């Protein structure tokens, strides 16, 4: 790792930010943000390999874990928490774990990310096994909490991946399927919640969406298994049922949807 460079910590190419106008700040941030999708595109071959193995494992009954600290950990929790309502999968199929526990979702927990043993301990609480896949999330690629967790996974034959924003990082070294999205220095030096966080969010969206499609949770382009947890989603579901069954009666479609609990079942059983 002697040649390992933390591009995420390199000085911003912009100087004297406090002297910029509001417009200048916004324009420069926007300019930097535009480079993120291009960085993700360069990483598509890595993303494809990781996504394919996750799909295979989950089709065989495994689970997907995200583990990280700080912003990276929070992004994993957001993605995991959105899978059940969006795709109707059970809670516990996609699991997000953050250094410092639930408190760290909204508050910084000092030195939690530096504990190399705790990551594996947190995974063990979920009875993790070799059917599962664990994805380490860390912009820097150096977080001890994540490194320790992935090392222990590899010792036990559990497939590992990562989403990092530096090339050749220690976390990539303990990942079977590393994803390295190199976005370069941040607008505010070292503020990896910006471009790095955006890159990780984009990749998480890609992975979880593709996996859920592979698991049969989407038909055509519709979320036919989404949970009916609010009126907006009920209305969306009713319109899907009307379209799929060629119904013009909104109330009839709504009755079928609520009776069977999902668009998929309403279409299959409501004929």
C-alpha positions in Angstrom: 0.0 0.0 0.0 3.0 2.3 -0.2 1.7 3.8 -3.5 -1.9 4.2 -2.1 -3.1 7.7 -2.6 -6.2 9.1 -0.9 -7.7 11.2 -3.8 -10.7 11.8 -1.5 -8.4 13.8 0.8 -6.5 15.8 -1.9 -6.9 19.6 -1.7 -9.9 21.1 -3.5 -9.1 22.6 -6.9 -11.0 25.6 -5.7 -9.6 28.3 -3.4 -10.9 30.9 -1.1 -14.4 29.5 -1.0 -15.5 32.1 1.6 -14.9 34.9 -0.9 -17.2 33.4 -3.6 -20.7 34.6 -4.2 -23.6 32.2 -3.7 -23.9 31.8 -7.5 -20.2 31.0 -7.8 -20.4 28.3 -5.1 -23.5 26.7 -6.6 -22.1 26.7 -10.1 -18.8 25.1 -9.0 -20.5 22.4 -6.9 -22.8 21.7 -9.8 -19.8 21.4 -12.2 -18.1 18.9 -9.9 -21.3 16.9 -9.4 -21.6 16.5 -13.2 -18.4 14.5 -13.2 -19.8 11.8 -10.8 -21.9 9.9 -13.3 -18.9 9.7 -15.6 -16.8 8.2 -12.8 -19.6 5.7 -12.1 -19.7 4.8 -15.8 -16.0 3.9 -15.8 -16.8 1.5 -13.0 -19.7 -0.3 -14.7 -17.7 -3.6 -15.3 -16.9 -3.8 -11.6 -20.5 -3.0 -10.7 -21.8 -5.6 -13.0 -19.6 -8.4 -11.5 -20.7 -7.5 -8.0 -24.4 -7.2 -8.9 -24.3 -10.5 -10.7 -22.9 -12.4 -7.7 -25.4 -10.8 -5.4 -28.3 -11.8 -7.6 -27.1 -15.4 -7.7 -26.6 -15.5 -4.0 -30.0 -14.0 -3.2 -31.8 -16.2 -5.7 -30.3 -19.1 -3.8 -31.7 -17.8 -0.5 -29.0 -15.5 0.7 -29.1 -11.9 2.0 -27.3 -8.7 1.2 -25.5 -6.7 3.9 -24.2 -3.1 3.7 -21.6 -2.2 6.3 -20.0 1.2 6.8 -19.4 4.2 8.9 -20.5 7.9 8.8 -22.1 9.0 5.5 -21.3 5.7 3.8 -23.0 3.7 6.5 -26.0 6.0 6.4 -26.3 5.6 2.7 -26.3 1.8 3.1 -29.1 2.0 5.7 -31.2 4.2 3.5 -30.9 1.8 0.5 -31.6 -1.2 2.7 -34.6 0.4 4.4 -36.2 1.3 1.1 -36.2 -2.2 -0.4 -39.2 -3.7 1.6 -41.7 -0.8 0.9 -40.6 -0.4 -2.7 -40.3 -4.1 -3.7 -42.3 -5.9 -1.0 -39.4 -8.0 0.1 -39.2 -9.0 3.8 -37.3 -6.9 6.2 -34.0 -8.6 6.9 -33.3 -9.5 3.3 -31.2 -6.4 2.7 -29.6 -5.2 5.9 -27.7 -2.0 6.6 -25.2 -1.8 9.4 -23.4 1.3 10.6 -20.5 1.8 13.0 -21.8 3.1 16.3 -25.3 1.5 15.9 -28.6 3.3 15.5 -27.4 6.4 17.3 -24.9 6.9 14.5 -27.6 7.3 11.9 -28.3 10.8 13.1 -25.3 11.6 15.3 -21.5 11.1 14.9 -20.3 8.4 17.3 -16.7 9.2 18.2 -14.1 6.6 17.2 -16.7 4.0 16.3 -15.2 3.6 12.8 -11.8 2.8 14.3 -12.9 -0.4 16.1 -11.6 -3.2 13.8 -13.4 -5.9 15.8 -16.8 -4.4 16.1 -17.8 -4.7 12.4 -17.7 -8.5 12.5 -19.4 -8.6 15.9 -22.3 -6.5 14.4 -22.6 -8.9 11.5 -22.7 -11.9 13.8 -25.8 -10.5 15.5 -27.6 -11.3 12.2 -26.3 -14.9 12.1 -24.4 -14.2 8.9 -23.3 -17.2 6.8 -21.8 -18.2 3.5 -25.1 -17.8 1.7 -24.9 -14.0 2.2 -22.9 -11.2 0.5 -21.4 -8.3 2.5 -20.6 -5.0 0.8 -18.2 -2.6 2.6 -19.0 1.1 2.2 -16.2 3.6 2.7 -15.2 6.6 0.5 -11.6 6.4 1.7 -11.3 2.7 1.5 -9.5 2.7 4.8 -12.1 2.4 7.6 -10.9 -0.1 10.2 -14.5 -1.1 11.2 -15.2 -2.2 7.6 -11.8 -3.7 7.0 -12.1 -6.0 10.0 -15.6 -7.1 9.0 -14.6 -8.0 5.5 -11.4 -9.8 6.6 -13.5 -12.0 8.9 -16.0 -12.7 6.1 -13.3 -13.8 3.8 -11.9 -16.2 6.4 -15.3 -17.8 6.6 -16.0 -18.0 2.8 -18.5 -15.2 2.8 -18.5 -13.2 -0.5 -17.4 -9.6 0.0 -17.6 -6.5 -2.2 -17.1 -2.8 -1.6 -17.9 0.7 -2.9 -14.9 3.0 -2.4 -13.7 6.2 -4.0 -9.9 5.6 -3.9 -8.0 3.1 -6.1 -6.0 0.3 -4.6 -7.4 0.8 -1.0 -7.1 -1.6 1.9 -10.8 -2.3 1.8 -10.6 -3.2 -1.9 -7.8 -5.6 -1.0 -10.2 -7.6 1.2 -13.1 -7.5 -1.3 -13.8 -10.3 -3.7 -15.7 -7.8 -5.9 -14.4 -4.3 -5.4 -16.1 -1.3 -6.9 -13.8 1.7 -7.1 -15.5 5.0 -8.3 -12.8 7.6 -8.5 -14.4 11.0 -8.3 -11.3 13.0 -7.3 -10.9 15.8 -4.7 -14.1 17.3 -3.2 -15.2 20.9 -3.6 -14.6 21.3 0.2 -11.4 19.4 0.8 -12.1 16.0 2.4 -15.9 16.4 2.5 -16.7 13.0 1.1 -20.5 13.4 1.8 -20.4 15.4 -1.5 -19.1 13.7 -4.7 -18.1 10.5 -3.0 -21.4 10.2 -1.2 -23.3 10.9 -4.5 -21.2 8.2 -6.3 -22.0 5.6 -3.6 -25.7 6.5 -3.6 -25.8 6.1 -7.4 -24.1 2.7 -7.2 -26.3 1.5 -4.4 -29.3 2.5 -6.5 -28.0 0.5 -9.4 -27.2 -2.6 -7.4 -30.4 -2.9 -5.4 -32.6 -2.0 -8.3 -31.0 -4.5 -10.6 -31.0 -7.2 -7.9 -34.7 -6.7 -7.2 -35.5 -6.9 -10.9 -33.6 -10.1 -11.0 -35.5 -11.4 -8.1 -38.8 -10.9 -10.0 -40.0 -7.9 -7.9 -40.6 -5.7 -10.9 -42.8 -6.5 -13.9 -42.5 -4.4 -17.1 -41.4 -1.2 -15.4 -43.7 -1.3 -12.4 -43.2 -1.9 -8.7 -45.9 -4.6 -8.6 -45.0 -5.8 -5.1 -44.7 -2.5 -3.3 -46.2 -2.2 0.1 -49.4 -0.2 0.3 -48.2 2.0 3.1 -49.8 5.3 2.2 -52.5 6.8 0.0 -50.0 7.8 -2.7 -48.9 4.2 -3.1 -52.4 2.9 -3.0 -53.4 5.3 -5.8 -50.4 4.3 -7.8 -51.2 0.6 -7.3 -54.9 1.1 -8.3 -53.8 2.7 -11.6 -51.5 -0.2 -12.2 -54.3 -2.7 -11.6 -56.6 -0.7 -13.9 -54.0 -0.7 -16.6 -53.1 -4.4 -16.3 -56.8 -5.6 -16.1 -58.1 -3.0 -18.6 -60.5 -1.7 -15.9 -62.1 1.7 -16.1 -63.7 1.4 -12.6 -61.3 3.0 -10.1 -63.2 1.7 -7.1 -63.3 -1.8 -8.3 -59.6 -1.8 -9.0 -59.0 -0.4 -5.5 -61.1 -3.1 -4.0 -59.1 -5.8 -5.7 -55.8 -4.2 -4.7 -56.7 -3.9 -1.1 -58.2 -7.4 -1.0 -55.1 -9.1 -2.3 -52.5 -6.7 -0.9 -50.4 -6.1 -4.0 -50.6 -5.3 -7.7 -49.2 -8.6 -8.6 -51.7 -10.7 -6.6 -54.6 -8.4 -7.6 -53.8 -9.0 -11.3 -53.2 -12.7 -10.9 -56.3 -13.5 -8.7 -58.7 -10.7 -9.4 -59.6 -11.8 -12.9 
